[in-house]
Amino acid sequence: VQLQACGGGLVQPGGSLRLSCATSGSSFNIYTMGWYRQAPGKQRELVALITTGGSTNYADSVKGRFTISRDNAKNTMYLQMNTVKPEDTAVYYCRASYYRSGREYVYWGQGTEVTVSS
């Protein structure tokens, strides 16, 4: 599967942005999807996950501000970012994963850069 992330850009503190991650191929609904981010000089970290059943999990730093969602009909995942802060500045990556026969298969998209600055 190939993942294509887009929607990044420059946004002012307190503003909003929506990231999208489109996937190619079939069987999008079998993947647990996630958004990760990597700020300069820091390790990549989990932002939010959404399971095949629609359950979500968020990093404490984004709870209440970011919303992850998926549209299985469009093979696309989204990240709605509200009330953004300068510390949200990072390259955001989308990730797809699934398990088969005890093994995890993981796919990454290219990053989309988000800069929060006035």
C-alpha positions as CSV (number, residue, x, y, z in Angstrom):
1,V,0.0,0.0,0.0
2,Q,1.1,3.6,-0.7
3,L,0.3,6.5,1.5
4,Q,0.1,10.1,0.4
5,A,-0.1,12.8,3.1
6,C,-1.0,16.3,2.4
7,G,-2.5,19.4,4.0
8,G,0.5,20.8,5.8
9,G,1.5,24.4,5.8
10,L,2.0,27.5,7.8
11,V,-0.7,28.3,10.4
12,Q,-0.9,30.9,13.1
13,P,-1.2,29.9,16.8
14,G,-4.8,29.2,17.7
15,G,-5.6,28.4,14.1
16,S,-6.8,25.2,12.4
17,L,-5.5,22.8,9.8
18,R,-6.7,19.5,8.3
19,L,-4.3,16.9,7.2
20,S,-5.3,14.1,4.8
21,C,-3.7,10.7,4.1
22,A,-4.9,8.9,1.0
23,T,-4.0,5.3,0.4
24,S,-3.7,3.3,-2.7
25,G,-4.8,-0.2,-3.2
26,S,-7.6,-2.1,-1.7
27,S,-8.5,-3.3,1.8
28,F,-8.1,0.1,3.5
29,N,-10.5,-1.0,6.2
30,I,-8.1,-3.7,7.5
31,Y,-5.5,-1.1,8.5
32,T,-5.0,0.6,11.8
33,M,-4.2,4.1,10.8
34,G,-2.1,6.6,12.6
35,W,-0.5,10.0,12.5
36,Y,2.9,10.5,13.9
37,R,5.1,13.6,14.0
38,Q,8.7,14.5,14.3
39,A,9.9,17.9,15.4
40,P,13.5,19.1,14.6
41,G,15.9,17.4,16.9
42,K,13.3,15.1,18.4
43,Q,12.2,11.5,17.9
44,R,9.1,10.6,16.0
45,E,6.1,10.4,18.3
46,L,2.6,9.1,18.1
47,V,-0.1,11.8,17.6
48,A,-3.2,9.8,17.1
49,L,-4.4,6.3,16.1
50,I,-7.7,5.0,14.7
51,T,-8.5,1.3,14.6
52,T,-10.5,-0.6,12.0
53,G,-13.5,-0.3,14.3
54,G,-13.1,3.4,14.7
55,S,-11.6,3.5,18.2
56,T,-9.2,6.4,18.7
57,N,-6.2,7.1,20.8
58,Y,-4.5,10.4,21.3
59,A,-1.3,11.7,22.7
60,D,-1.9,13.7,25.8
61,S,-0.5,16.8,24.2
62,V,-3.2,16.9,21.5
63,K,-6.2,15.6,23.4
64,G,-9.2,17.9,23.0
65,R,-7.6,19.8,20.1
66,F,-7.0,17.2,17.4
67,T,-9.4,14.7,15.9
68,I,-8.5,11.7,13.9
69,S,-11.0,10.2,11.5
70,R,-11.2,7.8,8.5
71,D,-13.4,7.4,5.5
72,N,-13.2,3.8,4.4
73,A,-15.1,4.6,1.2
74,K,-12.5,7.1,0.2
75,N,-9.5,5.1,1.5
76,T,-8.5,8.3,3.4
77,M,-7.6,9.2,6.9
78,Y,-7.8,12.8,8.3
79,L,-6.4,14.8,11.2
80,Q,-8.3,17.9,12.1
81,M,-6.0,20.1,14.1
82,N,-7.6,22.9,16.1
83,T,-6.2,25.5,18.5
84,V,-2.7,24.7,17.2
85,K,0.3,25.7,19.2
86,P,3.9,26.4,18.2
87,E,4.9,23.1,19.8
88,D,2.8,21.3,17.2
89,T,5.4,22.4,14.6
90,A,6.7,19.2,13.0
91,V,6.7,16.9,10.0
92,Y,3.6,14.8,10.2
93,Y,3.6,11.3,8.9
94,C,0.8,8.8,8.3
95,R,1.1,5.2,9.0
96,A,-0.9,2.1,8.2
97,S,-0.5,-1.3,9.9
98,Y,-2.1,-4.7,10.1
99,Y,-1.4,-8.1,11.6
100,R,-1.3,-11.3,9.7
101,S,0.0,-14.7,11.0
102,G,1.5,-13.0,14.1
103,R,3.5,-10.5,12.1
104,E,2.9,-6.7,11.9
105,Y,3.0,-5.1,8.5
106,V,3.7,-1.3,8.6
107,Y,3.6,1.2,5.9
108,W,4.6,4.9,6.1
109,G,3.8,7.8,3.9
110,Q,6.0,10.7,3.2
111,G,5.7,13.6,5.6
112,T,3.8,16.8,5.4
113,E,5.2,19.8,7.2
114,V,3.2,21.8,9.7
115,T,4.6,25.1,11.0
116,V,2.8,27.0,13.7
117,S,4.0,30.5,13.9
118,S,2.8,34.1,13.9
